[in-house]
Structure formats: structure tokens, C-alpha cells
Amino acid sequence: MDLESFKSRLHYIQMQLDQPDTVVALDRHLQALAEERPKQHRVFYLALPPFLFAKAVENLRERCWSKSGWNRVIVEKPF
């Protein structure tokens, strides 16, 4: 895979991870992107303060976790 192909697969979505409706909308968006794929692997890159981490991952796990592939959460270290 070349760089342009890889970049075309990246998506940035700004949202409120503490609001369940936005997490459900993210799940729908990701399902649409992976519609024809047998597995839906997901990587979530979070840039947020430490006190929000637990609730954000909990909402992702409950409402946006792939059921057919692996899931990864990457947390950017705050400075």
C-alpha cells in the first residue's frame, strides 16, 4: 500500500465522547466505511485530558466497538 492509499483511509472526526449519541453516530459512520469488508478493525486515537479517558473509552466500548475485528485505543500523552 502506498502513502496516498493509506492517507485515504484515515478519518478525523471531532466529537464529544461523553455524549452517547455522537458515539453511536461514529459507529454508524465506521460501519458504512467498512460495509464490504469481512472484518471491521478499529483504531481510536484520543487526544484528551486524563480525567476524560475512562468515560471516553467506556462509551466507545459500549457503543462503538467492532464486533467482527480487533479494536485498539491510542491515547496521546498530554503535556
Secondary structure, DSSP 8 states (H G I E B T S, - for coil): --HHHHHHT-------TT-HHHHHHHHHHHHHHTTT-S---EEEEE---HHHHHHHHHHHHHHS--SSS-EEEEE----
